[in-house]
Amino acid sequence: MQSLKIFLPTALAAISVMPLRGGVPADVQSLGRALTDMGDYSGDCRYEVLLPTSRRPVVYEIGMFSRAAAGDTLAPAEYVIDWAVDKDGNSSRGFSAYAGGNHYRFRGDRLQEYHYADDPVPFAPRGSVDGGVQNNAQFADLLPQYIGRRLEDMAADSTYRCEYHPDKTVNGRRCIVVDGVRSFGGVDALEFVYAFDRETLLPVSADFEANPGQIGEQTITATYTYPATRIRPFGAITENALIDAYADAFGNFRESDFRLDNMPGRKLPEFSVPTVTGERYTHHKDDSFASPVIIAVLDSETGSAGATVDALRRAAETMPMQTVLILAFISNDIDAIEALTGPCREGEHILMSARGLARDCGVTATPVVIICDRDATVKEIVNGFNNDLSDVVIQKTVTSAAN
């Protein structure tokens, strides 16, 4: 098993954790608060799951990096979690990452990504941030910031009975230990024991017994280690940093891997984007068009947006064949968009919140005009605004339709 320290950029060096300032936390709640606020953290973990029907536990080897996400309303931490498992002779590995409203998870042969700016629903389904993808990534609950939040919740939840031991020996180490039971209707649903280093608050171990004494009993043991060559935190968990760390996953399994300069000759990626009238315009991967389509990716806050709309409308009106014009704004300010476009005209679609479409097409600056044929193949790209935009679009659309 290659650990996280191998996958992350080699420039990341070892770190040290400073002893606590202000002494040992006095109770569960204050311990939870201290963990939630923990800054840069990195460590490895051996995670064992044992079921009553199994002779041997399933063992995961996990590498972790996290830091408290101050001011982030979606998650208590930004993180990178790398894991590997060998089960019944079959090995698999994956990773999860979150920072600044962007979440990535890779398992098997699928890389999923979620971006709050494109679609906030997965981050707070039914209005619940706790249920969001960023907070339910595999093994996220092993991170100290997430453990801290759980301890704070336990202190305020009557279903938990907790005991706090500020100085207890665990495997020869002086630790803070929190143990207890969670019960519902007089039935124990969970027994738990957390141990933390007394000097640094780094997690040492966590043990859970779910549904103790019942058919569905499950035992989980997490043992943390801190090798000498610990990972230094990312300066920032950015997409580029993750691509460097997981080049294979992003290069071979990313579903949105287009760059603007390699779009011509490729199929237009599928998308489903809201219109300014409250509907959705959806294009599936295998869909074709009844006529050539001109897609303009725009930003209502860019000074050339209005002139681009006017030029493309002139081009569509004077085109020698029927065309469809899609005005796709990455912004979601309906008033600003409608101030630029006015009413939607025949043969037009005006879209908003089209950041996902822009990203999938590799658009990094607006305006960009994408010209597609009836087979939904991208034929031409016009990047940026110029005074001849209308004539250029007409010429490129006509030439594309003739080929």
Disulfide bonds with the S-S distance in Angstrom:
none
